[in-house]
Amino acid sequence: MAVATASKTNPTGPHGAQELPSVIVTSYNLEIRDGDGFLGDKASRGAFMDHLAELRSHLAETSEDPLAKVGKTVSKSELDKLLTEGEAREAALVLSAVERFAQSLAFVIRRFLRQKAWSPVERIVVGGGFRQSRIGELAIARAGIILQTEGYTIELVPVRHHSDEAGLVGSAHLAPKWIFEAYDSLVAVDIGGSNIRAGIVELRQDKASDLSKARVWETELWRHADEETSREQAVRRLGKMLREQIEHAAKEGLRVAPFIGVGCPGLIEPDGAIDRGAQNLPGNWSSSRFNLVESIREMAPEIGEHDTVVTMHNDAVVQGLSELPFMQDVEHWAVLTIGTGLGNASFHNRAKPKGRDKEKPKDGKSKKD
């Protein structure tokens, strides 16, 4: 079993840090294996599609595939539509795939809860692109019910922000305190296995000092998975996106901080290098001769005539941080992001929980009578 648990030593740089202003990252990018390979592969977006394809194949052997007229490849939006508007047999097939995937997700969560960093977790936020669909919401809810009927007291909740925005909003919780005194917005980047997003996050501290009202002011999405591109081309494209976002925000009167928060797959080293886990990105992002943080700083050296500070962390960590204001009633919580892969991170709030009148058993299960 290969795992990545946050180091207990103070990092020499700000990247991939364990200790953040309001929370401690107790683990992220855990790579748990079982007999079939990486555990996370059982609860990725591709795993759901595999369940659906297997069901369709079995049905085609004995009768007609209910989704034959839809075609071999079915999108999330098409599956959502089949649930509400499809014939009974079509909807039932989709629900069968949801049930299978929910069982897989519950199995994966059980295994995560056996890890030391996850054993005290009280609530799991589920994000990623798969969550942004009805089938995803149903699978998350069903997995939660499965665990509860088995005696687990763990809560499963979908991420509040749209999946396109959570990975940007979370960057506000990576920013140093001085940013909140003089600026009303910052630049954020979310790098995923299929997409790269860059956007401006409005802090809106006048509405909520805990950043619970922070939102994406503007964003640009590039789906690199649909193109044949190199690492260098991807970085140049990102640089263009950043410069355009910064320029537009300044023209519109936003006081943009000289700070860029970055969420990226993989294990992030203190100097901004990516150790492993970025295999779905175009080219070799884990090369010892490549440093994404330095590349971003070179492409946007100044914002508003001030030197740019760049801080990077794992993308699941950053997406989880978007939920930080809403996790203040628990002490230990975690995030799973269902997308091209399964991202994961666990957290320990620095502040004492608010409004909790009972302790959760350390094993994550309710006490039996």
C-alpha positions in Angstrom: 0.0 0.0 0.0 1.4 3.4 -1.0 0.2 6.4 0.9 0.8 10.1 1.0 0.3 11.5 4.5 1.1 15.1 5.3 4.6 15.5 6.8 4.8 16.4 10.5 7.9 18.6 9.8 7.5 22.2 8.8 7.9 22.5 5.0 10.6 24.8 3.6 8.1 26.3 1.3 4.4 27.2 1.2 3.4 24.4 -1.2 1.5 21.3 -0.2 1.7 22.5 3.4 0.2 20.5 6.3 -0.6 23.5 8.4 -2.9 26.1 6.8 -4.4 29.2 8.5 -7.6 27.5 9.7 -7.1 23.8 9.2 -4.5 21.0 9.4 -4.3 18.7 6.4 -3.9 15.3 7.9 -3.6 13.4 4.6 -4.1 13.7 0.9 -3.5 11.8 -2.3 -3.7 8.5 -0.4 -2.9 5.7 -2.9 -4.5 2.6 -1.4 -4.2 -0.7 -3.3 -6.2 -3.9 -3.2 -6.0 -7.0 -5.3 -7.4 -5.2 -8.4 -5.2 -2.2 -8.3 -5.7 1.3 -6.9 -8.8 1.5 -4.7 -9.8 4.9 -6.1 -10.3 3.4 -9.5 -13.4 1.7 -8.1 -15.1 5.1 -7.5 -14.1 7.2 -10.4 -16.3 8.6 -13.1 -15.0 5.8 -15.4 -16.0 3.2 -12.8 -19.6 4.3 -13.1 -19.5 4.0 -16.9 -17.9 0.6 -16.6 -20.8 -0.6 -14.4 -23.3 0.8 -17.0 -21.5 -0.9 -19.9 -21.3 -4.2 -18.1 -25.1 -4.1 -17.4 -25.8 -3.2 -21.0 -23.6 -6.1 -22.2 -25.3 -8.7 -20.0 -28.8 -7.5 -21.2 -27.7 -7.5 -24.8 -26.8 -11.3 -24.5 -30.3 -12.3 -23.5 -32.6 -9.5 -24.7 -32.4 -6.0 -26.1 -30.1 -3.3 -24.6 -32.6 -0.7 -23.2 -30.1 2.1 -24.3 -29.4 0.7 -27.8 -31.1 3.7 -29.5 -29.1 6.1 -27.4 -25.8 4.8 -28.6 -22.6 3.2 -27.1 -21.4 6.4 -25.4 -23.9 8.1 -23.1 -23.2 11.5 -21.4 -24.1 12.4 -17.8 -26.7 14.8 -19.0 -28.3 12.1 -21.2 -28.3 9.7 -18.3 -30.0 12.3 -16.1 -32.6 12.8 -18.8 -33.3 9.1 -19.0 -34.0 9.0 -15.3 -36.7 11.6 -15.5 -38.1 11.2 -19.1 -36.9 7.8 -20.3 -39.0 4.6 -20.5 -39.3 2.6 -17.3 -36.7 0.0 -18.5 -34.2 2.7 -19.5 -34.6 4.5 -16.2 -34.3 1.2 -14.3 -31.0 0.4 -16.1 -29.5 3.7 -15.1 -30.7 3.2 -11.5 -29.1 -0.2 -11.5 -25.7 1.4 -12.5 -26.2 4.0 -9.8 -26.8 1.2 -7.2 -23.7 -0.7 -8.3 -21.6 2.5 -8.2 -23.0 3.4 -4.8 -22.0 0.0 -3.4 -18.5 0.6 -4.8 -18.3 4.1 -3.3 -19.4 2.7 0.1 -16.7 0.0 -0.1 -14.0 2.6 -0.9 -15.1 4.8 2.0 -15.0 1.9 4.4 -11.4 1.3 3.4 -10.5 4.9 3.8 -11.9 5.0 7.3 -9.5 2.2 8.2 -6.6 4.6 7.5 -5.2 6.4 10.6 -5.8 9.9 9.3 -9.4 9.1 8.3 -10.5 7.1 11.4 -11.8 10.1 13.3 -13.6 11.7 10.3 -17.1 12.7 11.0 -18.2 14.1 7.6 -17.2 13.5 4.0 -17.8 16.2 1.4 -18.1 14.7 -2.1 -17.1 16.8 -5.1 -15.7 16.5 -8.6 -17.5 16.6 -11.9 -19.5 13.5 -11.3 -21.3 15.2 -8.3 -22.7 17.8 -10.7 -25.3 15.4 -12.1 -28.5 13.8 -10.8 -26.9 10.3 -11.1 -24.0 11.5 -9.1 -26.2 13.0 -6.4 -28.2 9.8 -6.2 -25.0 7.7 -6.0 -23.7 9.8 -3.1 -26.9 9.7 -1.2 -27.3 6.0 -1.7 -23.7 5.3 -0.5 -24.5 7.4 2.6 -27.6 5.3 3.3 -25.7 2.0 2.8 -23.1 3.1 5.4 -25.7 4.4 7.8 -27.6 1.1 7.7 -24.3 -0.7 8.5 -24.0 1.4 11.7 -21.6 4.1 10.5 -22.4 7.6 11.8 -20.4 9.2 9.0 -22.2 11.9 7.0 -21.9 12.2 3.2 -22.7 15.6 1.8 -22.3 17.0 -1.8 -20.0 20.0 -2.2 -22.0 23.2 -2.1 -20.3 25.1 -4.9 -20.6 24.1 -8.5 -17.9 21.6 -9.4 -16.5 24.1 -11.8 -16.0 26.6 -9.0 -15.2 24.7 -5.8 -11.6 24.1 -6.9 -11.2 27.9 -7.4 -13.0 29.2 -4.3 -10.9 26.9 -2.1 -7.8 28.8 -3.0 -8.9 31.7 -0.8 -8.1 29.5 2.2 -4.5 29.1 0.9 -3.9 32.8 0.9 -1.8 34.6 3.6 -3.7 37.0 6.0 -2.3 40.2 4.5 -4.4 39.6 1.3 -7.6 40.1 3.2 -6.6 43.5 4.5 -6.0 45.3 1.2 -7.7 43.3 -1.7 -11.1 42.1 -2.6 -10.3 39.3 -5.0 -7.5 36.8 -6.0 -6.5 34.6 -8.9 -7.1 30.9 -8.8 -6.2 27.9 -11.0 -7.7 24.4 -10.9 -5.8 21.8 -12.9 -7.6 18.5 -13.5 -7.2 15.3 -15.4 -9.6 16.6 -18.1 -9.8 20.4 -17.7 -7.8 23.4 -16.7 -9.7 26.3 -15.2 -8.5 29.8 -14.3 -10.6 32.4 -12.6 -11.0 35.4 -10.4 -12.4 34.7 -6.9 -14.3 37.5 -5.2 -13.7 37.3 -1.4 -16.8 39.3 -0.4 -15.6 39.8 3.1 -18.2 42.5 3.6 -20.9 39.8 3.4 -19.0 37.1 5.4 -15.6 37.4 7.1 -15.3 33.6 7.1 -15.3 33.5 3.3 -18.5 31.5 3.2 -19.8 34.0 0.6 -16.7 33.9 -1.6 -17.6 33.2 -5.2 -16.1 33.0 -8.7 -16.4 36.3 -10.5 -15.2 35.1 -13.8 -13.7 31.9 -15.1 -12.3 30.3 -18.2 -12.2 26.6 -18.9 -10.0 24.7 -21.3 -10.6 21.0 -21.8 -7.2 19.6 -22.6 -8.4 16.0 -22.7 -10.1 16.8 -26.1 -6.8 17.9 -27.7 -3.4 16.4 -28.4 -1.2 18.8 -26.5 2.1 18.8 -24.7 3.0 20.0 -21.2 4.6 23.1 -22.6 1.6 24.0 -24.7 -0.7 23.4 -21.7 1.4 25.7 -19.6 1.5 28.4 -22.3 -2.3 28.2 -22.6 -2.7 28.6 -18.9 -0.4 31.6 -18.9 -2.6 33.3 -21.6 -5.8 32.5 -19.5 -4.2 34.0 -16.4 -3.1 37.2 -18.1 -6.5 37.8 -19.7 -8.3 37.2 -16.4 -6.0 39.6 -14.4 -6.3 42.3 -17.1 -10.1 42.0 -17.3 -10.6 42.1 -13.5 -8.4 45.2 -13.2 -10.4 47.0 -16.0 -13.6 46.2 -14.1 -12.2 47.8 -10.9 -11.5 44.8 -8.8 -8.5 45.1 -6.4 -6.8 41.8 -7.3 -4.3 40.5 -4.9 -0.8 39.7 -6.1 -1.5 36.0 -5.3 -2.3 33.0 -7.4 -3.7 29.9 -5.7 -3.2 26.6 -7.6 -4.8 23.2 -7.2 -3.1 20.4 -9.0 -3.3 16.6 -8.9 -0.5 14.7 -7.2 1.7 14.9 -4.2 3.0 18.4 -3.9 6.5 19.0 -2.7 7.4 22.1 -0.5 9.3 23.7 -3.5 6.3 23.3 -5.8 7.5 20.2 -7.6 5.0 17.4 -8.2 6.2 14.1 -6.8 3.6 11.7 -8.3 -0.1 11.5 -9.1 -0.2 13.8 -12.2 -0.3 11.0 -14.7 -3.5 12.2 -16.3 -2.0 15.5 -17.3 -0.5 16.1 -20.8 3.2 15.3 -20.7 5.4 14.6 -17.7 4.5 17.1 -14.9 6.6 15.2 -12.3 9.9 15.7 -14.1 12.7 17.0 -11.9 13.3 19.6 -14.6 9.8 21.0 -14.4 8.3 23.2 -11.7 4.8 24.4 -12.3 5.0 27.1 -9.6 8.0 28.7 -11.2 6.4 28.5 -14.6 3.3 30.3 -13.4 5.3 33.0 -11.6 7.3 33.6 -14.8 4.1 34.0 -16.9 2.5 36.4 -14.4 5.4 37.9 -12.5 3.4 41.0 -11.3 -0.2 41.7 -10.4 -0.9 45.4 -9.9 2.7 46.3 -9.9 3.5 43.9 -7.0 5.5 40.7 -7.2 3.2 37.7 -7.5 3.0 35.1 -4.8 2.1 31.6 -6.0 0.9 28.9 -3.6 0.0 25.3 -4.8 -1.6 22.4 -3.1 -3.3 19.2 -4.2 -6.5 19.7 -6.1 -8.7 17.6 -3.8 -7.3 19.6 -0.8 -8.2 22.9 -2.5 -11.7 21.7 -3.5 -12.2 20.5 0.1 -11.2 23.9 1.4 -14.1 25.6 -0.3 -16.3 23.8 2.3 -14.2 25.0 5.3 -16.6 27.7 6.5 -19.4 25.0 6.6 -17.4 22.4 8.5 -17.0 24.4 11.8 -19.5 22.1 13.7 -17.1 19.1 13.3 -13.5 18.5 14.3 -12.4 16.0 11.6 -13.7 15.9 8.1 -12.6 14.8 4.6 -13.2 15.2 0.9 -13.5 12.8 -2.0 -13.6 14.2 -5.6 -15.1 11.9 -8.2 -13.7 12.7 -11.6 -11.1 11.2 -14.0 -9.7 9.7 -10.8 -10.7 9.8 -7.1 -9.1 12.6 -5.2 -9.0 12.5 -1.5 -7.9 14.6 1.5 -8.7 14.7 5.3 -8.7 17.7 7.6 -8.6 18.6 11.3 -10.0 22.0 12.2 -7.9 24.2 14.4 -10.9 25.7 16.1 -13.1 23.7 18.5 -16.4 22.5 16.9 -19.4 24.8 17.2 -22.8 23.4 18.2 -21.8 19.7 18.7 -23.3 18.3 21.9 -21.9 14.8 21.6 -18.7 13.0 20.6 -18.5 10.7 17.6 -17.0 7.3 18.3 -13.4 7.1 17.0 -14.1 4.1 14.8 -16.6 6.1 12.7 -19.5 3.7 13.8 -22.4 4.2 16.2 -22.4 2.5 19.5 -24.6 -0.6 19.5 -27.1 -1.3 22.3 
